[in-house]
């Protein structure tokens, strides 16, 4: 009888005690408070919110639904917290990568600016040397005497190089507007003249080009008595002087109107130097202006795809600097026959035509042949195409 009374009493006690929370639900609560989950709340909020919703639903199921459903929801919550923690790590890693990339780009820009500054300083030194050469070239030089065959051959190479340089310098002066005004008369000791006056520049340009024609005729002779090295020196100096005075006149005109924003060779050099960080260009500056060198640019008679892409980029640069003229100069690694020279001239014209933003009157094409090598002897590096952005104002 006594045993029979204990059975309902035990049942009553069990009914009054709360049902213990399943272990997996407690585990979900612990995971929700872990550092990884709290981090996910900040960096992967949507995924964390979904996991938190499952955890709260698990607690609600303990009170109103079957315990099995609460356990299932708790397991989903734990998996959701783990996924949110992983997404948070990915998000943080992505942000760090973006920051590192931004810092790298900033450093590249700073490096490009420093490189441009260094090139500008080097160009300034070259500019001072250029002025010195102009001043020295204006002084009468003593005539060169006879020389040994070896020395005569060296003089001939030097004269050929100066003839090409003179052609480039006088041609650059014409691109920048020299020669458009009627030439002045012969200079007079009684009437001083302005050497930068357009009429004086036109007269001196005509005289320099006449000397150049004489020089090229002498160099073309099959058996010259002696190399016209003195004529070559004077001709190059005369063309450089004309180009320098043309630029001074352009600078003075710009200053009257207000400085032209696109006329600075330093600005253009810095811009091209920034592009060269990708390894596609290698700009430099000399007495002509800013120079970009292309190598292995042709497949037969047509520019290669990579060369076309670079030319499109350079044309966009030319469009943003409209006061610059463009010269295309072809250099070969060996003497060019008349037929080869004609072919290279057509190729150079194809390169020049890629600069659609530059008026035809401001484009110059010249085949220099092997007169201006960068490496002595027959070397493939001597074969190159120079794109010269002719500086319109004083360097």
Secondary structure as the mmCIF struct_conf table of DSSP 4:
data_model
#
loop_
_struct_conf.conf_type_id
_struct_conf.id
_struct_conf.beg_label_comp_id
_struct_conf.beg_label_asym_id
_struct_conf.beg_label_seq_id
_struct_conf.end_label_comp_id
_struct_conf.end_label_asym_id
_struct_conf.end_label_seq_id
HELX_RH_AL_P HELX_RH_AL_P1 UNK A 2 UNK A 16
BEND BEND1 UNK A 17 UNK A 17
HELX_LH_PP_P HELX_LH_PP_P1 UNK A 18 UNK A 22
HELX_RH_AL_P HELX_RH_AL_P2 UNK A 23 UNK A 32
TURN_TY1_P TURN_TY1_P1 UNK A 33 UNK A 33
BEND BEND2 UNK A 34 UNK A 34
HELX_RH_AL_P HELX_RH_AL_P3 UNK A 35 UNK A 43
BEND BEND3 UNK A 44 UNK A 44
HELX_RH_AL_P HELX_RH_AL_P4 UNK A 45 UNK A 64
BEND BEND4 UNK A 65 UNK A 65
HELX_RH_AL_P HELX_RH_AL_P5 UNK A 67 UNK A 138
BEND BEND5 UNK A 139 UNK A 139
HELX_LH_PP_P HELX_LH_PP_P2 UNK A 140 UNK A 144
HELX_RH_AL_P HELX_RH_AL_P6 UNK A 149 UNK A 175
TURN_TY1_P TURN_TY1_P2 UNK A 176 UNK A 179
BEND BEND6 UNK A 181 UNK A 181
HELX_LH_PP_P HELX_LH_PP_P3 UNK A 182 UNK A 184
BEND BEND7 UNK A 189 UNK A 191
TURN_TY1_P TURN_TY1_P3 UNK A 195 UNK A 196
BEND BEND8 UNK A 197 UNK A 197
HELX_RH_AL_P HELX_RH_AL_P7 UNK A 198 UNK A 220
TURN_TY1_P TURN_TY1_P4 UNK A 222 UNK A 223
BEND BEND9 UNK A 225 UNK A 226
HELX_RH_AL_P HELX_RH_AL_P8 UNK A 229 UNK A 257
TURN_TY1_P TURN_TY1_P5 UNK A 261 UNK A 262
HELX_RH_AL_P HELX_RH_AL_P9 UNK A 265 UNK A 275
HELX_RH_3T_P HELX_RH_3T_P1 UNK A 276 UNK A 278
TURN_TY1_P TURN_TY1_P6 UNK A 279 UNK A 279
BEND BEND10 UNK A 280 UNK A 280
STRN STRN1 UNK A 284 UNK A 285
BEND BEND11 UNK A 287 UNK A 288
STRN STRN2 UNK A 289 UNK A 294
BEND BEND12 UNK A 296 UNK A 296
STRN STRN3 UNK A 298 UNK A 299
TURN_TY1_P TURN_TY1_P7 UNK A 300 UNK A 301
STRN STRN4 UNK A 302 UNK A 303
HELX_RH_AL_P HELX_RH_AL_P10 UNK A 305 UNK A 320
TURN_TY1_P TURN_TY1_P8 UNK A 322 UNK A 323
STRN STRN5 UNK A 325 UNK A 331
BEND BEND13 UNK A 333 UNK A 334
HELX_LH_PP_P HELX_LH_PP_P4 UNK A 335 UNK A 337
HELX_RH_AL_P HELX_RH_AL_P11 UNK A 338 UNK A 353
TURN_TY1_P TURN_TY1_P9 UNK A 354 UNK A 354
TURN_TY1_P TURN_TY1_P10 UNK A 356 UNK A 357
BEND BEND14 UNK A 358 UNK A 358
HELX_RH_3T_P HELX_RH_3T_P2 UNK A 360 UNK A 362
STRN STRN6 UNK A 363 UNK A 369
TURN_TY1_P TURN_TY1_P11 UNK A 370 UNK A 370
BEND BEND15 UNK A 371 UNK A 372
BEND BEND16 UNK A 374 UNK A 378
HELX_RH_3T_P HELX_RH_3T_P3 UNK A 380 UNK A 382
STRN STRN7 UNK A 384 UNK A 390
BEND BEND17 UNK A 393 UNK A 393
#
